[in-house]
Amino acid sequence: MSESLPEPLAAVPYVVIKGSGDCYLVGSRCGHCGATLLGERMACAACGMGDSISRIRLANTGRIRTCSVVSRSYPGVPVPFVAAVVQIDGGGVVRGTLRDTTTDIPGPKIGTPVRICIEDTGQRDPGGRPLIPTFFDP
């Protein structure tokens, strides 16, 4: 009898993990004003309307909107790293860590294209389930 692997757990509520291994960001699009927002919403943050919000799959690419080199963090979190806010292609904004980049100050250039990655990085919850975060690759 083989032991099954624990089901992965999204580290944030706007990550969808399918049984097939497909992972993506989910967002909401307003049918009134066309705003696209990260996560599922009951009403549009741009116009306030709530009767025509649709759930959509967001793109896995974007551009750095702002970023900062982090030199101090919680115990067990290796520093330095680059924290970034990314404007998702097609709409929405997401925060995360930029991988495989220089941590020299001032950091990466605003507008740099990135790929939004959602995969197992080895982090586990107290029960041993994989915590699946979002991060960015230039």
Secondary structure by P-SEA (a helix, b strand, c coil): cccccccccccccccccccccbbbbbbccccccccccccccccccccccccbbbbbbbbccccccbbbbbcccccccccccccccccccccbbbbbbbcccccccccccccbbbbbbbcccccccccccbbbbbbccc
